[in-house]
Amino acid sequence: MKVFLPWFGHFGDLVRDVVPWIWAHYQPGDIIGGNPLHGPLYPAPPEPRLWAPVSEHYPAGYDYRTRPDALDERLRQVAQDLWSRADLVAWAPDGERYPKPPIPLPDPHPVDVVLAPRAKPYEDAKNGWPWANLARSCRERGWIVGLAGSRAESAEIPADVASWDLDPAGDAVTGTLRLLGGARVVVSLDSGIGHLASLVDAPQVVVYPQRGDERRSVVLRDGMPVQMRFADMHRWNQRLCLPAWGGPSEVLTAIDEAMHARVLPGSIDAWKGRRLAEVPGWTAPEAIVVREADRSLVMRPTGNDLIETASLDDLPPVPSLDEAERRAGCCRACPHYRVSSDQCALCGCAFVIAERTRSRVARCPEGRWP
């Protein structure tokens, strides 16, 4: 028998890392230490006696500013006292990607847009986003708005239904799961609710300040740079997972597009140089999204947009001036080069050659670049 010691950090890490690890290693009869309020996420009900020391140490919920000190050792002692012959196991990063846990989902509660605001008791680059403005704009369009997460983080946002009103007693996630399962679109930050939405394959829009932040380390928690994990959400979500950049007006546009998006199976390379009008059955205002595990191609009337997900730290370096000039020379000699607009007729995007040849992520659609 194993005893899974409680993990008491941020909810996002719990959903994306710890819960999949537990599901991958759990055997019937094992003991799970976790927050009983999150019970539906686990393969068996968490043992309250293992969570009691965590509740005492973090009475208002986990706050990274309060050091755990001897909490880990106390949890091990409690587990040993209760189950002296059990193997004690604790989650630690191991570099593995565990499969999506088969969490049983409750009946969905239909809504148009689910918003997942985030508020923490410390200064943070994710705090302060104008969720109330977005909620009002959504309702002005006649959309039914639901709030996911906790009352403390969302209570001031105008909405039609809140997840905590759908939670059974002693449960803080079932209501959120019901809203995520019934949503036309879920809007979140790079947060725990975002990872939960990807787990249940809810069509989602993930908000970042500016393009590229979804692939970078963003400064959070008193100046600490934290790697964003959009790639994980995109890989998990088998329906629709796209980033949005900016404020409420830009996100409102992204929501509307997601509501009218159709995911097209197939290869991105086969579609990225083609026009939206070539897609069989396409009618405006539908957007077409071609999805692969690590990237998506969004096809719009204004052009195609390739959404990469790999960390920018993992990408090739910015090309040298000589290399960029060699690329440009290949483009100018290519029959697909449009002299008047300095664009490639095959790539299907709005970027000019002068920009593409200096990009470390751009590629020649015919493989002509050296």
Disulfide bonds with the S-S distance in Angstrom:
none
